[in-house]
Amino acid sequence: MSRLKNESVLITGGASGLGLAIVERFLDEGASVTVMDKSEKATSALTQKIKEKGFADKLLAVNGDVRNYQDNENAVASCVAKFGKLDCIIGNAGIWDFSKSLVDLPVEQLDQSFDDLFHINVKGYLYLAKAALEPLARSGGSMIFTVSNAGFYPDGGGPLYTATKHAVVGLIRQFAFELAPHIRVNGVAPGAIDTNLRGSEALGQDEKVIPGKMLGQAIPNLVPVGVMPKPKDYAGAYVFFASREDNIPSTGVILNHDGGLSARGFTKNRGGDKLLSQLNIEV
Ligand SMILES: NC(=O)c1ccc[n+]([C@@H]2O[C@H](COP(=O)([O-])OP(=O)(O)OC[C@H]3O[C@@H](n4cnc5c(N)ncnc54)[C@H](O)[C@@H]3O)[C@@H](O)[C@H]2O)c1
């Protein structure tokens, strides 16, 4: 696997969950990877893990907060200083709202919880894109953003999270238009994943973690593919959009990589549960 040989990639939120799986896959594919993440504990653990895998010279871990423009600029400059260029950014750091509904959102926490969600999930992507513009224009590179099923459908979060992910869809389409033909801009919209996804500080959810085990039991019955994919199962989609050989026709594209949510039926979630027995195929 070396589809990303000589490519230099910068990812936010790369020290945990989906981001970490993308980092590991990109290193396997030959890329040099710069990670910007807020958690010092997670970036130290990442550095140690990658060192043990023998990729220490291909990884640069920078601590930073995506809500701070200077931190984004610093990550981009550090990446270019170490690896000589930047070919692809992956905006990925995000938080959830644990599906807090309109009814349950306390009025006195609306302002701050709105800012918590929008500043990380939307402004963080805007800042990253702005900070990386010049090196990406030089390299003829690309941008990839993590969306979510919540970027397209209700019930993947509450109104705050769902609105942030719909906003990300808008950013991708507008960036794709404005930056063509020099920089490709695409997105990946995963479904539920067992990660360390946390929530809004204002809502008291900053130490709360997405209930992965519970989702792992429920999701296989809800999605047509019948499994809850692991973080690493999503990484290939990012490789595809980052690969100069493979992304030639794609800009403004968002891959609905969510277990088949758009292929659910009217009366049931999937129609093929009896397919093998109908065809007399033994498993
Ligand atoms: N877990 C899911 O079910 C799911 C589903 C669809 C989409 N997503 C999206 O996937 C992306 C990654 O989330 P995850 O599930 O891997 O969660 P995660 O918490 O495991 O990873 C997110 C990383 O982002 C970092 N981060 C958070 N706030 C930051 C900030 N202000 N500045 C810098 N880094 C920050 C965290 O420290 C963490 O390392 C998010 O955009 C999320 O919305 C997750």
The ligand as a Gaussian input file, in Angstrom:
#p B3LYP/6-31G(d) Opt

LIG

0 1
 N      -18.292000       8.959000      16.556000
 C      -19.309000       9.034000      15.725000
 O      -20.331000       8.329000      15.859000
 C      -19.247000       9.989000      14.545000
 C      -20.186000       9.839000      13.528000
 C      -20.155000      10.704000      12.425000
 C      -19.187000      11.701000      12.384000
 N      -18.286000      11.835000      13.407000
 C      -17.308000      12.921000      13.314000
 O      -16.011000      12.369000      13.314000
 C      -15.071000      13.364000      13.723000
 C      -14.080000      12.755000      14.695000
 O      -14.749000      12.406000      15.884000
 P      -14.506000      11.038000      16.680000
 O      -15.814000      10.350000      16.740000
 O      -13.319000      10.330000      16.150000
 O      -14.248000      11.598000      18.154000
 P      -12.948000      11.554000      19.115000
 O      -13.295000      12.386000      20.300000
 O      -12.507000      10.156000      19.338000
 O      -11.851000      12.331000      18.265000
 C      -11.918000      13.726000      18.093000
 C      -10.552000      14.355000      18.361000
 O      -10.710000      15.766000      18.190000
 C       -9.991000      16.428000      19.219000
 N      -10.577000      17.738000      19.464000
 C      -11.801000      18.028000      20.002000
 N      -11.937000      19.354000      20.111000
 C      -10.810000      19.918000      19.624000
 C      -10.373000      21.262000      19.466000
 N      -11.119000      22.310000      19.893000
 N       -9.163000      21.492000      18.925000
 C       -8.380000      20.440000      18.521000
 N       -8.735000      19.152000      18.663000
 C       -9.939000      18.909000      19.207000
 C      -10.135000      15.508000      20.441000
 O       -9.092000      15.753000      21.394000
 C      -10.047000      14.129000      19.805000
 O       -8.704000      13.658000      19.775000
 C      -15.920000      14.534000      14.273000
 O      -15.963000      15.563000      13.309000
 C      -17.296000      13.912000      14.462000
 O      -18.325000      14.856000      14.371000
 C      -18.298000      10.989000      14.467000

